[in-house]
Amino acid sequence: MSKKRTSLCLLIILFTVMLCNTGSAGVTPEILLGARGISSLNLDYSPGGDSETVSDISDTSLLVGFRQKLYNRYRGALVIGFQFPDEGSDLEPILFHQVFLRVEDRTNIFRIGRTRVRSAMIEFPTLRDDDAIYFTDILNPFSSGEDAEDNQYGSIMEATRIFGQRYQLSAYGEHLKEETENISKDFGFNALGLSFQYRVPESQRWNREILNQIGISLNTALTSRPGYSGELDKALKSITFSTVLNIRPDPVHFWDLRHQSIFNLGFSEVKNLSDYSDITRARSISTFTSLRYLYRKLERPALQAALSYGYKAFPDLSNNSSQHQVIANSFYRIGENFDVGLQLRYQKNSGDLKTIIGEHETEVQFAFIYSIEQLWNSQFDDRESLLNLEHGYIP
């Protein structure tokens, strides 16, 4: 992205904020502004040598949202947001990760545009959403694997139906980023999915039983497969199961357990891993589990500590290959919406994965996180806040 285009985007958002106090509620739309800043010192230790990132600002984001009452029971919304991609990424300095329109009422949600694709069902208490991406997300089979954002963001058309305030059925079509994309490329659907989940409403956060959330999703990537002509035979299919359990739903000392398993049905002919494409197409089972403790003081998060473990296996490979990952972190609130965090991450790879990713890696991160959300011309009860579109390191 050119400096001229970047400056223009920033001026548009600044001008929007300046106009937020004009007009009256009920005439002008409801306007939301959300921002999250993440800056971390990263220390990486790997067999290839130590490395250091003095200031990693990846995933820092700014979002602007507008909501308007329609002529019937529905309301419409527009969200525009950008973030800074990972350090060393080949992407442009600013990535527009949220640009979509939404129409919704109490039981129906329709969304179309660019946003987070349905590669994961729940959030885990990690500093950034790609810290455990090999275990928590369905990997994009059309990508080269150079940029984590390829697995997380894309164009989507989605319809969701809510039953009894607790059951959600969603159907969606996606366009995941393809490595060979150019201006003459077809940008139609290259992935389809269906998900169903039970989730206790946020309004009952401290009046919950053990089961907080459980869900299942079926995802299909419309890939090519040499030697196969049928569309179903060529498609890469996966099944995701997720659950969140409230071990101790106490409003002061809160404990929960989060788990997600992804079953990639893969292609039977993939017996060895030579590149990222093989990793996405080989049959695999990946799991990720987090045990989280949250201490709330005066009804606000004050301290969070979590321990997470991820495991991924490839049962059909000639050379036994697997991945293990352990993440331990803690976040402490030092001011209103301002947190300081420390995270330790260790990953070990075996078999063919050692030549692609490396044998093992240890990373230590010390971070500051600041989040803010502002609302003008309030007109609606809030189903979800604007920052819920971003990764919740305190989910």
C-alpha positions, 0 to 999 in steps of 0.5 A: 500500500502506498503512503498516499493511500495509507494517509487517505485511509487515516484521514477518512477515519479521523474525519469520521470521528470528528463527525461523531458528535454531530446530529441527534440519536435516531436520525444519524446512525449509531457510530462505534470506534474500537482500537486495540494496540499490541506491542511486544518484545519477542525473544526467539530461541531455535536451532538456527540461532537466537533472534530478537524483535524489539517492537512487534506491533502486529495485530494492532488494529483500528475499527469503525462501525455504523449501525442503522435501524431499517424500515422493518424489524432489522438493523443494518451495519457497516464495519471497516477495520485495518490491522498491522500484519505480522513482522516480516510479512510479505503483505502490505504495511496495512491490512484491511481485515474487516470490511463488511455489511451486516443485516440482522434482527433478534434471530437472523444475521446476514453478513457479506464482505471481508472478515475472519473466516470460519477456520476456528470455532472458539478463541483461546487465551493466547497473546495473538490469534496465530500463536498456535495456528497449526493447532487452532485453525483449519489451514488454507490449502490455497496459500503458500504458508508465508503469511498467517493472515491467509488462514484467518481472513478472506471474503465471506457470505454468511447466514446465521439463524438463532434458536431460543437465544442459545442455538446457532446454525450458520451456513457460509461460503468463503473465498480464501486467499490463493497464492496465484491470485491476479486481476484476471483470476476468478474470485468466487467461492473456494470454500463452503461450510456449515456450523451448529453450536450451543452457547450460553448468552453473555448476559448470563455469564455469571449464572452458568452451569458447567457447559458454556459452549459446544459446537461442530462445523463441517468445512470443505475447500474446493481444491484441485486433485490430480487424477480425480474428476468428481467435485466431492472427491477433489474437495478437501474436507474437515470436521471441527469440534469445540467446547468450553466448560465452566469448571468454576463459574465464580464471578471473582475466581473464575476457571474454565476449560477450552478445547477444540479438535480438528479432523482433516480428512485429507487426501490418501495419496499424500504420504510424505510432507515436502512443503506447506501444501502437503501439510494442509492436504495430508490427513491429520488430527489436531487438538488444542486445550487451555485451562484458564484462571481469571481473577476479577476485582470490582467486576473487572478483569484484574489478572489472568493466567492460562496454560495451553497444550496443542498436539497434531498428528499425521496418521497416514504418513510413511515417516511418523510426524507430529507437533507438540506445543505448550503455551503459558501466559499471564496478563495483569491489568495496570490501568483502565483497559491497559494490560501487561502480559508475559507469554512463553511458547515452546513448539516441537516438530518431528518427522517430515515437519522438521525439514519444513518448520524446524525441529523446535522453537522457544519464544518469550514475549513481554507485551503491553496491550491497550483496548478502547471502544467508544459509542456515539448516538446509542440506539441499540442493545448491544449483542456483541461489541466491535472489539469482539471481531478481534482476538480476545486474549482474555476471552 
